[in-house]
Amino acid sequence: MTPPTPPRRRVRVRAAALGAALLALALPSTSVAVPQEAAPRHGSEACDRTPGPLTGDARRVLDIARKARKDLKLNAVLLRVTVDGRELVTGALGESMTGVPAEPDMHFRAGSVAFAHIGTALLRLVEQRRVGLDDTVERWLPEVPRAREITLRMLANNTSGLHDYVTDPAFGAELTAHPFKHWTPAELLAFPFSHDFWYDPGTNWSYSHANYLLLIRALERITGTRIDRLVHELVTGPLGLRETRNSFTPEIPAPVLHAFTSDRGLYEESTYWNPSWTTGPGAVITSTVCDMARSAQGIGSGELISPRSYRVLLNPGTVGLGTPTATCPATICLKQTEEWHFGLGVIVAGGWLLQNPSFSGYAAIQAYLPEKRLAIAVSATKTATTADGNMAQSVAERIAAALAPEDPLDP
């Protein structure tokens, strides 16, 4: 998965306001028009196109997505927008495969959305006093270098100092040559373990998939529960995410949104490339846009956690970190600011909380703006002429600019 990138322009600070608004339970009303007769539809229940004829903001959003698909040369765009849990619009544009129309209920790989679920699961375990965020990991992960210095918080907020295997040239060469290869955690961790730490644990910030591989292993050993079952118990089950599933194989539940990419130099189908490298076994998920909109709302509002834990979700100690050093270049130790930083499994970008996976021809984003209780979920796939980058994010940015122009979605 592509590591998070810093903002392209300054985004106004909203993180502190989000926490205060949640505590006050008095968020400002949104100006987005939602049909009053529409009842909340959570998760994947009735994940169908919004019945027409569309009017107002619903039509506006679909028109924006239609233009974005053309401008960005996308194969398919799936989208769902909700306000306060109520459906504004759900739609699908383009094709899954030649002659097969895209539909909103199609499943796709959701990648780092799993990190948002795992971060909230960790906070729930802390609330249950089964573990502490600042517990060091040597008891559960004695095999990890410097385990006596690394805490669960550091794994969850990417401050351990471990290298990221995804950006390791040796890993990249092997993945490119063998996209169907099944990777084990031991094989993946061998890459960061072969390097010195970027910095002393807890003193800087750098994105690393290795952190979540280890956090998953630690949570399984702490609870004695497989991570897919644990996350379902603590997060995806309570949120009603019936179509968000782990698979221990490259399987994707039907109906499937097929993916295509030019990553290896030729435009080819990548739907069933093996995603075992993306994170630990039990957390390699597929989802739908309906589930992701519900996930964005549930995680982004702190629905499952206390106000105190929500403040930690927004800033687990990352703001102010991310300083280039003699041993960690500026491309790795990215500055964490109030405007843009990594929270506990989520990215905080101005007023938005989001995750934006992009890999193997799939791109997606789930984003939530607590100030307006606005959730946006988009999945997009490529044509042979699609530019590099997360095009689902680009579509979502256009939608956000129309519905919340004072709060740009620009991570």
C-alpha positions in Angstrom: 0.0 0.0 0.0 1.2 3.5 -0.7 2.5 5.3 2.4 0.5 8.5 3.4 1.7 11.7 1.8 1.8 15.2 3.3 -0.6 17.9 2.3 -0.1 19.8 -1.0 -1.4 23.0 0.6 -2.0 24.2 4.1 -5.2 22.8 5.6 -6.9 24.7 8.4 -6.5 23.2 11.9 -9.6 21.4 13.1 -8.4 18.4 15.2 -8.9 20.1 18.6 -12.3 21.4 17.5 -13.4 17.9 16.6 -12.7 16.6 20.1 -14.5 19.5 21.7 -17.5 19.0 19.4 -17.7 15.4 20.2 -17.6 16.0 23.9 -20.3 18.7 23.6 -22.5 16.5 21.5 -23.5 19.7 19.7 -22.0 19.5 16.3 -23.2 22.2 13.9 -25.8 21.2 11.5 -24.7 20.5 7.9 -25.9 22.4 4.9 -25.9 19.2 2.8 -29.4 18.4 1.8 -30.5 14.9 2.6 -34.0 13.7 1.7 -36.0 13.7 4.9 -37.8 10.5 4.0 -34.5 8.6 3.6 -33.9 6.2 6.6 -30.4 5.4 7.7 -29.0 2.4 5.8 -25.9 1.1 7.6 -23.2 -1.1 6.2 -24.1 -3.1 3.2 -27.8 -3.3 3.7 -29.5 -2.5 0.4 -26.2 -1.4 -1.2 -27.9 -0.3 -4.4 -27.9 2.7 -6.5 -29.9 5.6 -5.1 -33.3 5.5 -6.8 -33.9 8.3 -9.3 -34.7 10.8 -10.4 -31.9 12.4 -8.4 -32.1 16.1 -7.4 -30.1 18.6 -5.3 -26.9 17.5 -3.7 -27.4 13.8 -4.7 -27.5 14.7 -8.4 -24.6 17.2 -7.9 -22.4 14.5 -6.3 -23.1 12.0 -9.1 -22.4 14.6 -11.8 -19.1 15.4 -10.1 -18.1 11.7 -10.0 -19.1 11.3 -13.6 -17.0 14.2 -14.7 -14.1 13.0 -12.5 -14.2 9.6 -14.1 -13.9 11.1 -17.5 -11.2 13.6 -16.5 -9.1 11.1 -14.7 -9.6 8.3 -17.3 -10.9 5.8 -14.8 -12.4 2.4 -15.6 -14.9 2.4 -12.7 -16.0 4.6 -9.8 -18.1 3.4 -6.9 -19.2 5.9 -4.3 -21.4 6.5 -1.3 -22.0 9.7 0.6 -23.9 9.9 3.9 -24.8 12.7 6.3 -25.4 11.8 9.9 -25.7 8.2 8.8 -28.4 8.9 6.2 -27.7 8.1 2.6 -27.2 11.1 0.4 -26.3 9.1 -2.7 -24.9 5.7 -3.7 -23.8 5.1 -7.2 -21.5 3.2 -9.6 -20.0 4.4 -12.9 -18.2 2.5 -15.6 -17.3 -1.2 -15.9 -15.9 -3.8 -13.7 -14.8 -5.7 -16.8 -15.5 -5.2 -20.5 -19.3 -5.6 -20.8 -19.9 -5.9 -17.0 -21.3 -2.7 -15.5 -19.9 -1.6 -12.2 -22.4 -1.9 -9.3 -22.3 -0.4 -5.8 -22.4 -3.7 -4.0 -19.2 -5.0 -5.7 -16.3 -6.0 -3.4 -12.8 -4.7 -3.7 -9.6 -4.7 -1.7 -9.7 -2.2 1.2 -6.1 -2.4 2.4 -5.2 0.1 5.1 -8.8 0.6 6.1 -8.0 -2.4 8.3 -5.5 -0.2 10.2 -8.3 2.1 11.2 -10.2 -0.9 12.6 -7.2 -2.2 14.4 -6.4 1.1 16.0 -9.9 1.4 17.4 -9.8 -2.2 18.6 -6.6 -1.4 20.5 -8.3 1.6 22.1 -11.2 -0.6 23.2 -8.8 -3.1 24.7 -7.2 -0.3 26.6 -10.6 0.9 27.9 -11.2 -2.7 29.1 -7.9 -2.5 30.9 -6.7 -5.6 29.1 -3.6 -3.8 28.0 -1.9 -0.3 28.2 -1.0 1.8 25.2 2.5 2.4 26.7 3.1 -1.2 27.6 6.4 -2.4 26.0 6.1 -5.4 23.8 8.9 -7.7 25.0 6.4 -9.9 26.8 4.5 -10.7 23.6 7.1 -10.0 20.9 10.5 -11.1 22.3 11.7 -11.7 18.8 11.6 -8.0 17.9 14.8 -6.0 18.1 14.6 -3.4 20.9 11.3 -4.9 22.1 12.0 -3.4 25.6 11.8 0.1 24.1 8.9 -0.3 21.7 5.4 0.2 23.0 2.0 -0.7 21.5 1.4 3.0 21.0 4.6 3.2 18.9 3.5 0.4 16.7 0.0 1.9 16.2 1.2 5.4 15.5 4.3 4.6 13.4 6.9 5.9 15.8 8.9 2.6 16.4 11.7 3.5 14.0 11.4 0.3 12.0 12.0 0.4 8.3 9.0 -0.1 5.9 9.4 -3.3 3.8 7.1 -1.9 1.1 9.6 0.8 0.2 12.6 -1.6 0.4 14.0 -2.0 -3.2 14.7 -5.7 -2.6 11.1 -6.3 -1.6 9.7 -4.2 -4.5 11.7 -6.2 -7.0 10.4 -9.5 -5.7 6.8 -8.3 -5.5 7.0 -7.0 -9.1 8.4 -10.2 -10.4 6.0 -12.4 -8.5 2.7 -10.7 -7.9 0.9 -14.0 -7.0 3.5 -14.9 -4.3 2.1 -15.7 -0.8 4.1 -13.8 1.8 4.5 -14.8 5.4 5.0 -12.3 8.2 8.4 -13.7 8.9 9.4 -13.2 5.2 8.1 -9.6 5.3 9.7 -8.7 8.7 13.1 -10.0 7.5 13.4 -6.8 5.4 13.1 -4.2 8.2 14.9 -6.5 10.7 17.9 -6.4 8.3 18.3 -2.7 8.7 19.2 -0.5 11.7 16.4 1.5 13.1 15.8 4.9 11.5 15.8 6.5 15.0 15.4 5.5 18.7 11.8 4.2 19.3 9.4 7.0 20.1 11.6 9.9 19.1 10.5 10.5 15.5 7.8 9.4 13.0 8.0 7.3 9.8 5.4 5.1 8.1 6.0 1.4 8.2 3.7 -1.6 7.4 6.0 -3.6 9.7 4.4 -1.8 12.7 1.0 -3.2 11.9 2.3 -6.7 11.2 3.8 -6.6 14.7 0.8 -4.9 16.3 -1.5 -7.6 14.9 0.8 -10.4 16.3 0.9 -8.7 19.7 -2.9 -8.3 19.9 -3.4 -11.9 19.0 -1.0 -13.0 21.8 -2.4 -10.6 24.3 -6.0 -11.7 23.8 -5.5 -15.3 22.6 -7.9 -14.4 19.7 -7.2 -14.4 16.0 -7.1 -10.8 14.7 -10.0 -11.2 12.2 -12.2 -12.5 15.1 -11.0 -9.9 17.5 -11.7 -7.0 15.1 -15.1 -8.4 14.3 -15.9 -8.6 18.0 -14.7 -5.1 18.8 -15.2 -3.1 15.7 -16.7 -4.4 12.4 -19.4 -6.4 14.1 -20.7 -3.5 16.3 -20.6 -1.2 13.3 -22.6 -3.7 11.2 -20.0 -4.1 8.5 -21.4 -7.3 7.1 -19.5 -7.1 3.8 -16.1 -6.3 5.2 -14.2 -9.6 5.4 -10.8 -11.0 5.8 -9.5 -13.7 3.5 -6.5 -15.9 4.0 -6.3 -16.3 0.2 -6.6 -13.9 -2.7 -10.3 -14.6 -2.9 -12.7 -11.7 -3.2 -16.4 -12.3 -2.5 -18.8 -12.0 -5.4 -19.8 -9.7 -6.9 -16.3 -8.5 -7.6 -15.0 -5.1 -8.8 -12.1 -6.2 -11.1 -8.8 -4.2 -11.1 -6.2 -3.5 -13.8 -2.8 -1.8 -13.6 0.2 -0.8 -15.6 2.5 -1.2 -12.6 4.7 -3.8 -14.3 4.9 -2.0 -17.6 1.9 -3.5 -19.4 -1.8 -3.0 -18.7 -3.0 -6.2 -17.1 -5.6 -7.6 -14.8 -4.5 -7.5 -11.1 -7.7 -8.5 -9.3 -6.3 -11.7 -7.9 -2.7 -10.7 -7.2 -1.9 -12.0 -3.8 -2.4 -9.3 -1.1 -0.7 -11.2 1.7 2.1 -8.6 1.8 -0.2 -5.7 2.7 -0.6 -6.6 6.4 -0.8 -9.5 8.8 -2.9 -12.7 8.2 -6.4 -12.1 9.4 -6.4 -8.4 8.5 -6.3 -8.6 4.6 -9.8 -7.2 4.0 -12.2 -6.7 1.2 -15.2 -4.3 1.5 -17.9 -2.4 -0.3 -18.5 1.4 -0.6 -21.5 1.1 1.6 -19.5 -0.6 4.4 -16.7 1.9 4.0 -19.1 4.8 4.4 -20.4 3.3 7.6 -16.8 2.5 8.7 -15.8 6.2 8.0 -18.7 7.4 10.2 -18.2 4.9 13.0 -14.4 5.3 13.3 -14.3 9.0 12.5 -17.0 9.9 15.1 -15.5 7.7 17.8 -18.7 5.9 18.1 -17.2 2.8 19.8 -14.8 4.6 22.1 -14.9 7.1 25.0 -14.2 10.8 24.5 -10.8 10.3 26.1 -9.9 7.6 23.7 -11.2 9.7 20.8 -8.7 12.4 21.7 -5.9 9.7 21.5 -7.3 8.5 18.2 -6.9 12.1 16.9 -3.4 12.6 18.3 -1.6 9.7 20.0 1.6 11.8 20.4 2.6 12.2 16.7 2.0 16.0 16.3 5.4 17.7 16.3 7.3 14.6 15.4 8.8 13.8 11.9 12.1 15.6 11.8 14.8 14.7 9.2 18.1 13.6 10.8 21.5 12.3 9.8 20.1 8.8 9.7 16.5 9.5 8.6 15.9 11.5 5.4 13.1 14.0 4.9 11.3 11.6 2.5 11.0 9.1 5.4 10.7 11.1 8.6 7.7 13.2 7.4 6.7 16.2 9.5 3.6 15.6 11.6 1.6 18.8 12.0 -1.8 19.8 13.5 -3.0 20.2 9.9 -1.8 16.7 8.8 -0.7 13.8 10.9 -1.1 10.1 11.6 -3.4 9.3 14.4 -4.1 5.9 15.8 -4.7 3.9 12.6 -6.2 6.9 10.8 -4.9 10.0 9.0 -6.0 13.4 10.4 -6.1 15.9 7.5 -7.5 19.3 8.7 -11.0 18.4 9.8 -11.2 15.0 8.2 -10.3 11.5 9.5 -9.5 9.1 6.7 -7.7 6.0 5.3 -6.7 5.9 1.6 -5.4 2.5 0.4 -4.0 2.3 -3.1 -2.3 -0.9 -4.5 -2.4 -3.5 -7.3 -4.8 -1.5 -9.4 -7.2 -0.7 -6.6 -7.7 2.7 -5.0 -10.1 3.7 -2.3 -10.8 6.2 0.4 -13.0 6.4 3.5 -13.2 10.0 4.9 -15.3 11.5 7.7 -15.8 15.2 8.6 -17.2 15.2 12.2 -18.0 18.9 12.0 -20.7 18.1 9.4 -21.2 14.4 10.1 -20.3 13.9 6.5 -18.9 10.5 5.3 -17.5 9.9 1.8 -16.4 6.5 0.5 -15.0 6.0 -3.0 -13.4 3.1 -4.9 -11.8 3.5 -8.3 -10.1 1.3 -10.9 -7.8 2.3 -13.7 -7.6 2.3 -17.5 -4.4 2.0 -19.4 -4.1 5.8 -19.4 -4.9 6.6 -15.8 -2.2 8.7 -14.1 -0.3 7.4 -11.0 -1.7 8.2 -7.6 -4.9 7.4 -5.6 -7.6 8.4 -8.0 -10.4 7.5 -5.6 -9.0 10.2 -3.3 -9.0 12.7 -6.2 -12.7 11.9 -6.8 -13.5 12.3 -3.1 -11.6 15.6 -3.0 -13.9 17.0 -5.7 -17.0 15.7 -3.8 -15.8 17.3 -0.5 -15.0 20.6 -2.3 -18.7 20.7 -3.3 -20.3 19.6 0.0 -17.8 21.2 2.5 -15.9 23.9 0.6 -14.5 25.4 3.8 -13.0 22.0 4.8 -10.9 20.8 1.9 -10.1 17.1 1.8 -6.5 17.3 0.8 -4.3 14.9 2.7 
